Structures are given as C-alpha cells and as structure tokens.
Amino acid sequence: MPADDPDRDPGYVDLLGRRFYKIPDYDRLAPFFMTIVGASDVWLFVSSTGGLTAGRVESDSALFPLLH
C-alpha cells in the first residue's frame, strides 16, 4: 500500500451501525502487556499476543485460571 493510502490512517470508522477506532497495521506493533484495574477489587491482564486473565481480589479467584 502506498504511504498516503487513506486505509492506513488511524481514526474512527462506522461498521454495522457501531463506531470503532481503527488501528492500521496493528499486526506490525511490538508485543505489549497491559494491566487494567478498577476502583473495586477487579483486575485484568492482557497480552497483545493473545494471553488474557481476569478476576477479583487475588489470583485464586481468576476467571481464566492457570491449570497445571
């Protein structure tokens, strides 16, 4: 794609009546890890490579626990 291709511009797009934010070339991003916490006792860990876990209070109450 040429560098001035509008499909490569980030921004909002409407799809099926809903609004989304488009991140072009997302597959070229370096891997990253995010920790998201709330004002209560919930937490979420997510990786750009596909890992996900969430829970309440401590790891024993994870929604997607690590199984050995």
C-alpha positions as CSV (number, residue, x, y, z in Angstrom):
1,M,0.0,0.0,0.0
2,P,1.3,3.5,-0.7
3,A,2.1,5.6,2.4
4,D,-0.6,8.1,1.5
5,D,-3.3,5.4,1.4
6,P,-6.3,6.6,3.5
7,D,-6.9,2.9,4.7
8,R,-3.7,3.3,6.7
9,D,-4.8,6.4,8.6
10,P,-5.9,5.8,12.2
11,G,-9.3,7.1,13.2
12,Y,-12.9,6.3,13.9
13,V,-14.9,4.1,11.5
14,D,-18.6,3.1,11.4
15,L,-19.4,-0.6,10.9
16,L,-22.8,-2.1,11.1
17,G,-24.2,1.0,12.9
18,R,-21.5,1.0,15.6
19,R,-18.4,3.2,15.9
20,F,-14.9,1.7,16.3
21,Y,-11.4,3.1,16.4
22,K,-9.2,1.7,13.6
23,I,-5.6,1.0,14.3
24,P,-4.0,0.3,10.9
25,D,-1.0,-2.2,10.7
26,Y,-1.8,-3.5,14.2
27,D,0.0,-6.7,13.2
28,R,3.2,-4.7,13.0
29,L,3.1,-3.4,16.6
30,A,5.7,-4.7,19.0
31,P,4.2,-7.1,21.6
32,F,2.9,-5.4,24.7
33,F,1.3,-6.3,28.1
34,M,-1.4,-4.3,29.8
35,T,-2.6,-4.4,33.4
36,I,-6.1,-2.9,33.9
37,V,-7.5,-2.3,37.4
38,G,-10.8,-1.0,38.6
39,A,-11.9,1.1,41.6
40,S,-13.2,-2.1,43.2
41,D,-11.4,-5.4,43.6
42,V,-11.3,-6.5,39.9
43,W,-8.2,-6.9,37.7
44,L,-7.4,-7.8,34.1
45,F,-4.1,-8.8,32.5
46,V,-4.0,-8.9,28.7
47,S,-1.2,-9.5,26.2
48,S,-1.1,-8.4,22.6
49,T,0.0,-11.9,21.7
50,G,-3.3,-13.4,23.0
51,G,-2.9,-14.1,26.7
52,L,-5.8,-13.0,29.0
53,T,-6.8,-13.4,32.6
54,A,-9.2,-11.5,34.9
55,G,-10.5,-11.9,38.4
56,R,-11.4,-10.5,41.7
57,V,-9.2,-9.8,44.7
58,E,-6.4,-12.4,44.2
59,S,-5.2,-15.0,41.7
60,D,-7.2,-17.9,43.3
61,S,-10.3,-16.2,42.0
62,A,-9.2,-15.7,38.4
63,L,-11.8,-16.1,35.7
64,F,-9.3,-17.9,33.5
65,P,-7.0,-19.7,36.0
66,L,-3.7,-21.3,35.1
67,L,-4.2,-25.1,35.2
68,H,-1.3,-27.3,36.0
